[in-house]
Amino acid sequence: MGIIRASSYEDISKGEPVQYDPEFKGPIKNRSCTDILCFLLFVAFLAGWGVVAGFAAFNGDPSRLLYPTDSLGRVCGKDPEVVNKTYLLFFDLTRCASPKVIATGCPTPQVCVTECPKENWFYTPVADASTIRSKLICIEGVNGLTDPREPKDLVEKGICAYYYVQSKPLARRCIPRNVTFFADSIMSSIEATSGLNKFEKFEYLTKAMKYVFRFAKLQEVAEGVFQDIKTTWWIILAGFVVAMVVSFLWIFLLRFISAVMIWFSLVAFVGLSGFGCYYTMNKYLTLRKDGAVNMTMPEFEFTTEFSKYGELETTWLVLFIITLTVFLVCFFVLIFLRKRINIAIALIGQASKAVGDIMSTLFFPIIPYIMQLIVLGFFCVVALYLSSAGKAQYRIMCPSKGCNCEAFGIKENDTCDYRTFSNTSCPEASCQFFDYYVNPNIPRLHIYNVFALFWAMFFVSAFGEMVLAGTFASWYWAFNKSKDVPSLPVTMSFGRTIRYHVGTLAFGSLIIAIVRMIRVILEYIDHKIKQKTDNKIIHCLMCCCKCCLWCLEKFLKFINRNAYVYCAIYGKNFCVSAKNAFSLIMRNIARVVVLDKVTDFLLFIGKMVVVGIVGIASFFIFSGEITTLDSYLPAMNYYLTPVIIITIGTFFIATAFFSVYAMAVDTLFLCFLEDCERNDGTSEKPYYMSKDLMKILEKKNKFKEE
């Protein structure tokens, strides 16, 4: 008593088979609103997101992040006092030996200047005083030509720069053009400013430049990429059009010769990955034979030429390993799944007919994509304004050798007000901008903003899935596909989803958003742990936790997707739909593994073939392999720029087309399972599946033979 047998538990979990209903003709029309509480919660949450956005817009100033700030906290090129001075000059770049330079600036005087230095100048006491004064660059409010103090005092007290070198503006900051060439001159000139010898100064300067150049390198690449986009935009758009044509042609051919196209996709993908192995290995061997570009570590750190990576033999060796791995995985998967592919082909063939009969489904994904872009753009704007919210904070800064002014009440790193600060008793100290004070509630608002992004993005994705599910279910449950399919099925499904099931979408997407947020928090904790300890056991446990959460998210997405299909058909709430869909899957678990996952793999291969065809073609065109087209191509900084953009764009375009197919397969698969349970092939209960599926499963409509 009180003990449930295992078989009884399995019966409860699997549920009862679907019974025949003579009135059922596809998605029911008489339905009511579902999961109203979740709908109200979602609306309230979006309203809260609007409040966060309003707070960010009122308190934030994105120019603080986009433009550099001088020692007084003024934004170069924006604030009225320095509106004509758009570049930032560091007095002593050796003090920037920290990654924090990007966020808060170096603990050295920084001034806004109209242009970066175009010459090298170093203070030498033996030089003529008037010549020295004409070269001085000083802090705001000090004029080197008219200041009564001696140039030596101005330089040694940090009021004016001790040296500067020929620089170029990167990210609106003046960065030396060639640190190695001027190193000796810089060292000999600034050695007197501290107790550090020449070699120590050079080490600090190199370390400082490493962090600055990492940021500058990205800026340099970004500028080159932007120029390439401006000159090749029409070619990129043409590449997108070609990608759309290839994707549409691929899907069009699937309707008529699905078996041929799928087998061709498999062979083509294996062939493309095999060709990638050959090409990358050939490049590697060629560079190794001819003598590849050898770069020392400092050169690697400082280089701003992205194309240099393509000249390294290591780059092509890594690419060879990646392509070889893909080739071997696909080759063995193809061998082990060869006997299961025929059933999957028949299911994809039926999905092809559904998409072909309702061509508007191919263009419907544009709506969810636009909605997701709006959500992502809104998130980025709110995050940008929140990150720039805060008041300028100032601290006492001293030279590298220190101030030693505690006796006068001046202590390094103490907060100060530059308007009232006086360094009369301690000339070495200065009050400089350090950072922006952040309201303690800002991090909480960032968390709210991130969670809102997840919930809204998953909601939009769920909306697209349910609309397509209702559309394809209407097609499947029409016995005569040419006559019984309702007119405007996409519009009808769109209307049903908006009118009745927004709450269900909010419920399902909320579950996934919570799991994703936990994963993000776990990643943050793992990052902090790695900074404090190298304990292998802790890292292993964190890795296991992250893996489990990833699997949980994938499983919940699978449950949600099938729940949306059931909700689109029967109009039930999320929990009931998820339970019924899961029970149906558990009763047919063998078919789920054999059919559903194999079809997903085949569609993925087809998508990758489309991406590979367009990507490889664009690579050969822009890399100069096809010499006849060189005269038609504009000059570019990086020929990989249009190649990467076209390939990424092709991936999203192909994903938009093939996602429709994937949803069609999932919907028709659940309908197919219900069809097998509801009907038996008699005239009262005929099968709705295609003849190809009936033939493979050895089923038939008996009344047709009479």
C-alpha positions in Angstrom: 0.0 0.0 0.0 1.4 3.4 -0.9 3.9 1.8 -3.3 3.6 2.6 -7.1 5.0 0.0 -9.5 7.5 1.2 -12.1 5.2 0.2 -14.9 2.4 2.2 -13.4 4.6 5.2 -13.1 5.6 4.9 -16.7 2.0 4.7 -17.8 1.3 7.9 -15.8 4.3 9.7 -17.3 3.4 8.7 -20.8 -0.3 9.4 -20.6 -3.1 7.8 -22.5 -2.9 7.6 -26.4 -4.8 10.3 -28.3 -8.4 9.1 -29.1 -10.1 9.6 -32.4 -12.3 12.7 -32.6 -14.5 13.0 -35.6 -14.9 16.7 -35.1 -11.1 17.4 -35.0 -9.9 19.1 -38.3 -6.8 20.8 -37.1 -6.3 23.9 -34.9 -9.5 24.4 -33.0 -11.3 27.7 -33.4 -13.2 27.9 -30.1 -10.5 28.8 -27.6 -9.9 31.2 -24.8 -7.0 33.3 -23.4 -4.3 31.2 -21.7 -1.9 32.0 -18.8 -3.3 35.5 -18.1 -1.3 36.0 -15.0 1.9 35.5 -16.9 0.7 38.0 -19.5 0.1 40.6 -16.8 3.5 39.9 -15.3 5.2 40.3 -18.6 3.4 43.6 -19.3 4.4 44.9 -15.8 8.0 43.8 -16.4 8.2 45.6 -19.7 6.8 48.7 -18.0 9.6 48.4 -15.4 12.1 48.1 -18.2 10.8 51.4 -19.5 11.3 53.0 -16.1 14.9 51.7 -16.1 15.4 53.2 -19.6 14.0 56.5 -18.4 16.4 56.6 -15.4 19.3 55.7 -17.6 18.5 58.4 -20.2 18.1 61.0 -17.4 21.4 60.2 -15.6 23.6 58.8 -18.4 25.9 60.5 -20.8 27.3 58.0 -23.5 29.9 60.6 -24.6 31.9 59.7 -21.4 32.4 56.3 -22.9 33.0 57.3 -26.5 35.3 60.3 -25.8 38.4 60.6 -23.6 38.4 62.6 -20.4 41.1 64.9 -19.2 42.5 65.2 -15.6 39.7 67.6 -14.7 36.9 65.3 -15.8 36.1 67.2 -19.0 35.2 65.3 -22.1 37.6 66.2 -24.9 35.7 67.6 -27.9 32.4 67.9 -26.1 32.5 70.0 -23.0 32.4 73.8 -23.7 35.9 74.4 -22.3 37.6 71.9 -24.6 35.1 71.6 -27.5 37.9 72.3 -30.0 40.4 70.0 -28.4 39.3 66.5 -29.4 42.4 64.4 -28.5 43.9 63.4 -25.2 47.6 63.6 -24.5 49.3 61.6 -21.6 52.2 63.4 -19.9 53.9 60.1 -18.8 52.7 57.0 -20.7 54.8 54.8 -18.4 52.2 55.4 -15.6 49.5 53.6 -17.8 50.8 50.1 -17.1 47.3 48.8 -16.1 44.2 47.6 -18.0 42.3 50.2 -16.1 43.7 52.9 -18.4 40.8 52.3 -20.8 38.1 52.9 -18.2 39.6 55.4 -15.8 42.7 56.9 -17.4 46.3 56.9 -16.3 47.5 58.3 -12.9 49.4 61.0 -14.8 48.3 64.5 -16.0 46.2 64.3 -19.1 45.2 67.2 -21.2 42.9 67.8 -24.2 44.8 69.0 -27.3 43.8 70.2 -30.7 46.2 67.8 -32.4 48.6 65.1 -31.4 52.3 66.0 -31.4 53.9 65.8 -34.8 57.5 66.0 -33.5 59.7 64.5 -30.8 60.6 66.8 -28.0 62.5 66.1 -24.7 63.3 68.5 -22.0 67.0 69.2 -21.6 68.2 71.8 -19.0 71.0 73.1 -21.3 68.6 74.2 -24.0 67.5 77.8 -24.5 64.7 78.8 -22.1 62.6 80.5 -24.9 62.9 77.4 -27.1 61.8 75.2 -24.2 58.8 77.4 -23.4 57.6 77.3 -27.0 57.6 73.5 -26.9 55.9 73.1 -23.5 52.5 71.3 -23.3 51.0 72.1 -19.9 47.9 71.4 -17.8 44.8 73.6 -18.3 45.2 77.1 -17.1 49.0 77.2 -17.5 50.7 78.9 -20.4 54.3 77.8 -20.8 55.2 81.0 -22.7 54.0 83.5 -20.1 54.2 81.6 -16.8 56.7 83.3 -14.5 58.0 80.0 -13.1 61.2 78.5 -14.5 60.7 75.7 -17.1 62.6 73.3 -14.9 60.0 73.8 -12.1 57.1 73.4 -14.5 58.5 70.1 -15.8 59.7 68.6 -12.6 56.5 69.3 -10.7 54.4 67.7 -13.4 52.7 71.0 -14.5 54.1 70.6 -18.1 55.0 67.4 -20.0 58.7 66.3 -19.5 58.6 64.8 -23.0 56.4 63.9 -25.9 56.9 62.0 -29.1 55.5 62.0 -32.6 52.0 60.5 -32.1 48.9 59.5 -34.0 45.3 59.6 -32.8 43.8 56.2 -31.9 40.5 56.2 -30.2 41.0 60.0 -29.8 44.1 59.3 -27.7 47.7 60.3 -28.8 49.7 57.1 -29.1 53.4 57.1 -30.2 53.9 55.9 -33.7 57.0 53.7 -33.0 57.8 53.1 -29.4 61.0 51.1 -30.1 62.6 53.7 -32.4 62.3 56.5 -29.7 62.9 54.3 -26.7 66.5 55.3 -26.0 65.8 59.0 -26.4 62.8 58.8 -24.1 64.7 56.9 -21.5 67.6 59.3 -21.3 65.3 62.3 -21.1 62.9 61.0 -18.4 65.4 59.2 -16.3 65.8 62.2 -14.1 62.1 62.2 -13.1 62.3 59.2 -10.9 64.7 56.7 -9.3 64.2 54.2 -12.0 67.0 53.4 -14.3 66.8 53.2 -18.1 65.9 49.5 -18.3 63.2 49.7 -15.6 61.7 52.7 -17.5 61.7 50.8 -20.7 60.0 47.8 -19.1 57.3 50.0 -17.7 56.8 51.8 -21.0 56.6 48.5 -22.9 54.0 47.2 -20.4 52.0 50.4 -20.6 52.1 50.4 -24.4 50.9 46.8 -24.4 47.6 47.6 -22.8 47.1 50.8 -24.8 48.0 49.1 -28.1 45.6 46.3 -27.5 42.8 48.9 -27.4 44.5 50.9 -30.2 44.8 47.8 -32.4 41.1 47.1 -32.2 40.5 50.8 -33.1 42.8 50.6 -36.1 41.2 47.4 -37.3 37.7 48.9 -36.8 38.6 51.9 -38.9 40.0 49.7 -41.7 36.9 47.5 -41.6 34.7 50.6 -41.7 36.5 51.9 -44.8 36.3 48.5 -46.4 32.5 48.4 -45.8 32.2 51.9 -47.3 34.0 50.8 -50.5 32.5 47.3 -50.9 29.0 47.9 -49.5 27.4 47.2 -52.9 29.3 44.0 -53.3 28.3 42.9 -49.8 24.6 43.6 -50.7 25.0 41.6 -53.9 26.4 38.8 -51.8 23.4 38.8 -49.5 21.1 38.7 -52.6 23.1 35.7 -53.9 22.7 34.1 -50.5 18.9 34.6 -50.6 18.7 33.2 -54.1 20.8 30.2 -53.2 18.8 29.5 -50.1 15.5 30.0 -51.9 16.6 27.8 -54.8 17.8 25.1 -52.3 14.4 25.0 -50.6 12.5 25.1 -54.0 14.4 22.1 -55.1 13.7 20.3 -51.9 10.0 20.3 -52.7 10.6 18.2 -55.9 13.8 16.2 -55.3 14.2 16.2 -51.5 16.1 12.9 -51.5 18.6 14.0 -54.1 19.1 17.4 -52.4 19.6 15.9 -49.0 22.1 13.3 -50.1 23.8 16.0 -52.2 24.0 18.2 -49.0 25.6 15.4 -47.1 28.2 14.6 -49.8 28.8 18.3 -50.5 29.3 19.2 -46.8 31.8 16.4 -46.4 33.4 17.4 -49.7 33.6 21.1 -48.6 35.2 20.2 -45.2 37.6 17.9 -47.0 38.6 20.7 -49.4 39.0 23.0 -46.4 41.5 20.4 -45.0 43.4 20.3 -48.2 43.5 24.1 -48.7 44.5 25.0 -45.1 47.2 22.3 -45.1 48.5 23.4 -48.5 48.8 27.0 -47.2 50.5 25.8 -44.1 53.1 23.8 -46.0 53.6 26.6 -48.5 54.3 29.2 -45.8 56.5 26.7 -44.0 58.5 26.0 -47.1 58.8 29.6 -48.3 59.5 31.0 -44.9 56.5 32.4 -43.0 56.4 35.8 -41.3 58.2 35.5 -38.0 57.0 37.9 -35.4 58.4 38.4 -31.9 56.0 38.6 -29.0 56.4 42.5 -28.7 55.7 42.8 -32.4 52.7 40.6 -32.1 51.4 42.7 -29.2 51.9 46.0 -31.0 51.0 45.2 -34.6 47.8 46.9 -35.8 47.8 45.0 -39.2 45.1 42.3 -39.0 46.3 40.8 -42.3 49.5 39.8 -40.6 47.7 36.9 -39.0 47.0 35.4 -42.4 50.8 35.2 -43.1 51.5 33.1 -40.0 51.8 29.4 -40.5 50.3 28.8 -37.1 47.0 30.4 -38.2 46.6 27.9 -41.1 47.7 25.0 -38.9 44.9 25.8 -36.4 42.4 26.2 -39.3 43.5 22.8 -40.6 42.9 21.1 -37.2 39.4 22.7 -37.1 38.4 21.7 -40.6 39.8 18.2 -40.1 37.8 17.7 -36.9 34.6 18.8 -38.7 35.3 16.5 -41.6 35.9 13.4 -39.4 32.8 14.1 -37.3 30.5 14.5 -40.3 32.0 11.5 -42.1 31.4 9.1 -39.2 28.0 10.5 -38.4 27.1 10.0 -42.0 28.2 6.3 -41.8 26.3 5.5 -38.6 23.1 7.3 -39.6 22.9 6.0 -43.2 20.1 3.5 -42.4 17.9 6.1 -40.7 18.1 8.8 -43.3 15.4 7.5 -45.6 12.6 8.1 -43.0 14.0 11.5 -42.3 14.0 12.3 -46.0 10.3 11.4 -46.3 9.5 13.7 -43.3 11.5 16.6 -44.8 9.8 15.9 -48.2 6.4 16.5 -46.5 7.7 19.6 -44.8 8.9 20.8 -48.3 5.4 20.4 -49.7 4.0 22.3 -46.7 6.4 25.2 -47.2 5.8 25.1 -51.0 2.1 25.3 -50.5 2.4 28.2 -48.0 5.2 30.2 -49.4 4.5 33.1 -47.2 6.1 31.1 -44.3 9.5 31.8 -45.9 9.1 35.5 -45.4 7.4 35.5 -42.0 10.7 35.1 -40.1 11.5 38.7 -41.1 8.9 39.9 -38.5 10.6 38.1 -35.5 14.0 39.2 -36.7 13.0 42.8 -36.9 11.4 42.5 -33.4 14.6 40.9 -32.0 16.8 43.7 -33.6 14.5 46.3 -31.9 14.9 44.5 -28.5 18.6 44.2 -28.9 19.0 47.8 -29.9 16.9 48.9 -26.9 19.0 46.8 -24.6 22.3 48.3 -26.0 21.1 51.8 -25.6 19.9 51.3 -22.0 23.2 49.5 -21.2 25.2 52.3 -22.7 23.4 55.0 -20.8 23.5 53.0 -17.5 27.2 52.5 -17.9 27.8 56.2 -18.3 25.6 57.3 -15.3 27.6 58.8 -12.5 29.4 61.8 -11.2 33.1 62.6 -11.8 35.3 61.5 -8.9 38.8 63.1 -8.3 41.7 61.7 -6.3 45.2 63.0 -5.3 47.9 61.7 -7.7 51.6 61.7 -7.1 54.7 61.0 -9.3 56.0 57.4 -9.4 58.4 58.2 -6.5 55.6 59.3 -4.3 54.6 62.6 -2.5 55.6 62.1 1.2 53.1 64.9 2.1 51.1 63.1 4.8 52.3 65.7 7.3 50.4 68.4 5.4 47.2 66.4 5.2 47.8 65.3 1.6 47.7 61.5 1.0 47.9 59.8 -2.3 44.6 58.3 -3.6 42.4 60.4 -1.2 39.4 62.0 -2.8 39.6 65.7 -3.6 37.8 68.6 -5.3 39.9 70.1 -8.1 38.2 73.5 -7.7 39.3 73.9 -4.1 42.4 71.7 -3.9 45.7 73.5 -3.2 49.1 71.9 -3.5 51.1 74.9 -2.2 52.5 72.8 0.7 53.1 69.8 -1.6 53.8 70.8 -5.2 54.3 67.3 -6.4 50.6 66.3 -5.7 47.8 67.1 -8.0 44.0 66.6 -8.0 43.0 64.6 -11.0 40.0 62.9 -12.5 40.0 59.2 -11.5 36.6 57.7 -12.2 32.9 58.2 -12.2 31.0 57.5 -9.0 28.4 54.8 -9.6 25.1 54.8 -7.8 24.9 51.5 -5.8 21.6 50.8 -7.6 23.2 50.9 -11.1 24.5 47.2 -10.9 21.0 46.1 -10.0 19.6 48.0 -13.0 22.1 46.3 -15.2 20.9 42.9 -14.0 17.3 43.9 -14.7 18.3 45.1 -18.2 20.1 41.8 -19.0 17.2 39.7 -17.7 14.8 41.8 -19.7 16.9 41.2 -22.8 16.7 37.4 -22.3 13.0 37.4 -21.6 12.1 39.6 -24.5 14.4 37.8 -27.0 13.0 34.4 -26.0 9.5 35.7 -26.1 9.9 36.9 -29.7 11.5 33.6 -30.7 8.6 31.7 -29.1 6.1 33.9 -30.9 7.6 33.0 -34.3 7.5 29.3 -33.4 3.9 29.3 -32.4 2.7 31.2 -35.4 4.5 28.8 -37.7 3.3 25.8 -35.7 -0.3 26.8 -36.1 0.2 27.4 -39.9 1.8 24.0 -40.6 -0.7 22.2 -38.3 -3.5 23.7 -40.5 -1.8 22.2 -43.5 -1.2 18.7 -42.1 -4.8 18.2 -40.8 -6.3 19.1 -44.2 -7.0 15.8 -45.8 -7.1 17.2 -49.3 -4.1 19.6 -49.3 -5.2 21.4 -52.5 -8.7 22.2 -51.2 -9.0 21.9 -47.4 -6.1 24.2 -46.4 -7.6 27.4 -45.0 -6.9 30.6 -46.9 -4.3 32.9 -45.3 -3.1 30.3 -42.8 -0.2 32.5 -41.6 -2.4 35.4 -40.9 -5.0 33.3 -39.1 -2.3 31.7 -36.9 -0.8 35.1 -36.2 -4.1 36.4 -35.1 -4.8 33.4 -32.8 -1.4 33.7 -31.2 -1.7 37.5 -30.5 -5.3 37.3 -29.3 -5.2 34.2 -27.0 -1.7 33.0 -26.2 0.7 35.9 -25.4 0.6 34.7 -21.8 1.7 31.2 -22.8 4.6 32.7 -24.7 5.5 34.8 -21.7 5.4 31.7 -19.4 7.6 29.6 -21.6 10.1 32.3 -22.4 10.3 33.2 -18.7 11.5 29.7 -17.8 14.2 29.8 -20.3 15.2 33.4 -19.3 15.6 32.3 -15.7 17.9 29.4 -16.6 19.9 31.6 -18.9 20.3 34.2 -16.2 21.5 31.5 -13.7 24.1 30.4 -16.4 25.3 34.0 -16.7 25.6 34.4 -12.9 27.5 31.1 -12.8 29.9 32.3 -15.5 30.5 35.4 -13.5 31.2 33.4 -10.3 33.6 31.1 -12.3 35.4 34.1 -13.7 35.9 35.5 -10.1 37.1 32.2 -8.8 39.7 31.8 -11.5 41.1 35.2 -10.5 41.6 34.1 -6.9 42.4 30.4 -7.0 43.8 27.7 -9.2 42.1 24.8 -7.4 41.4 22.2 -10.0 38.5 20.6 -8.0 36.6 23.8 -7.8 37.1 24.5 -11.5 35.9 21.0 -12.3 32.8 21.4 -10.1 32.0 24.7 -11.8 32.5 23.2 -15.2 30.1 20.4 -14.3 27.5 22.9 -13.0 27.7 24.9 -16.2 27.4 21.8 -18.3 24.3 20.6 -16.4 22.7 24.0 -16.8 23.4 24.0 -20.5 21.7 20.6 -20.8 18.8 21.8 -18.7 18.3 24.8 -21.0 18.4 22.7 -24.1 15.9 20.3 -22.6 13.5 23.0 -21.6 13.8 24.6 -25.1 12.8 21.2 -26.5 9.8 21.0 -24.1 8.8 24.6 -24.8 8.9 24.1 -28.6 6.6 21.1 -28.5 4.4 22.9 -26.0 3.9 25.8 -28.4 2.9 23.3 -31.1 0.3 21.8 -28.9 -0.9 25.2 -27.8 -1.2 26.3 -31.4 -3.4 23.3 -32.2 -5.6 22.8 -29.1 -5.4 26.3 -27.4 -4.5 24.9 -23.9 -2.3 26.7 -21.4 1.4 26.1 -21.2 1.5 23.4 -18.5 -1.2 21.3 -20.1 0.3 21.7 -23.6 3.8 20.8 -22.3 2.4 17.8 -20.4 0.5 16.4 -23.4 3.4 17.0 -25.8 5.9 15.4 -23.5 3.6 12.4 -23.0 3.1 12.0 -26.8 6.9 12.1 -27.2 7.5 9.6 -24.4 5.0 7.2 -26.0 7.1 7.4 -29.2 10.5 8.0 -27.9 12.2 5.6 -30.4 10.7 7.5 -33.3 11.7 10.9 -31.8 15.4 9.8 -31.6 15.3 8.2 -35.1 13.4 10.9 -37.0 13.3 14.2 -35.3 17.0 14.5 -34.4 18.1 13.1 -37.7 16.1 15.6 -39.6 17.5 18.4 -37.5 21.0 17.2 -38.4 20.1 17.0 -42.1 18.7 20.5 -42.2 21.8 21.8 -40.4 24.0 20.2 -43.0 21.9 21.8 -45.8 22.3 25.2 -44.1 26.0 24.7 -43.8 26.3 23.8 -47.5 24.6 27.0 -48.5 26.9 29.0 -46.2 29.9 27.1 -47.4 29.1 27.7 -51.1 28.6 31.4 -50.7 31.5 31.8 -48.2 34.1 29.9 -50.3 33.0 31.7 -53.5 33.4 35.1 -51.8 36.8 34.1 -50.4 38.2 33.2 -53.8 36.8 36.4 -55.3 38.2 38.8 -52.7 41.5 37.0 -52.0 42.6 37.5 -55.6 42.5 33.8 -56.5 40.3 34.7 -59.5 42.6 37.1 -61.2 40.0 38.1 -63.9 37.9 39.9 -61.2 40.8 41.9 -59.6 40.2 44.9 -61.9 36.6 45.1 -60.8 37.3 45.1 -57.1 38.1 48.3 -55.1 41.2 48.6 -52.9 40.7 47.2 -49.4 42.6 47.2 -46.1 41.5 43.7 -45.3 40.1 41.5 -48.0 38.6 39.3 -45.3 36.2 42.0 -44.3 33.6 41.5 -47.0 34.2 37.7 -46.9 33.4 37.5 -43.2 30.4 39.9 -43.5 29.0 38.0 -46.4 29.5 34.6 -44.7 27.9 35.8 -41.5 25.0 37.4 -43.4 24.6 34.2 -45.4 24.4 32.2 -42.2 21.6 34.4 -40.8 19.8 34.4 -44.2 20.1 30.6 -44.5 19.0 30.3 -40.8 15.9 32.3 -41.5 14.9 30.0 -44.4 15.9 26.7 -42.7 14.3 27.7 -39.4 11.0 27.6 -41.2 11.8 24.1 -42.3 12.9 23.1 -38.8 9.6 24.3 -37.4 7.7 22.6 -40.2 9.5 19.3 -39.4 8.8 19.6 -35.7 5.2 20.5 -36.1 4.5 17.8 -38.8 6.4 15.3 -36.7 4.1 15.8 -33.7 1.1 15.8 -36.0 2.4 12.6 -37.6 2.7 10.9 -34.1 -0.9 12.0 -33.3 -2.0 10.8 -36.7 -0.7 7.3 -35.9 -2.5 7.2 -32.6 -5.8 8.8 -33.7 -6.3 7.0 -37.0 -6.1 3.5 -38.4 -6.4 4.0 -42.1 -10.1 3.1 -42.4 -12.6 5.3 -44.2 -13.8 6.6 -40.8 -10.3 7.3 -39.5 -8.0 7.8 -42.5 -4.3 8.7 -42.2 -3.3 12.3 -43.0 0.4 11.6 -43.6 1.9 11.5 -47.0 2.1 8.4 -49.2 5.8 8.2 -48.8 5.7 8.1 -45.0 2.9 5.5 -45.2 5.0 3.4 -47.5 8.1 3.5 -45.3 6.1 2.8 -42.2 4.1 0.1 -44.0 0.8 1.9 -43.4 -2.0 2.7 -45.8 -5.5 4.0 -46.1 -7.5 0.9 -46.5 -10.6 2.5 -48.0 -8.6 3.7 -51.0 -8.0 0.1 -52.0 -11.7 -0.8 -52.0 
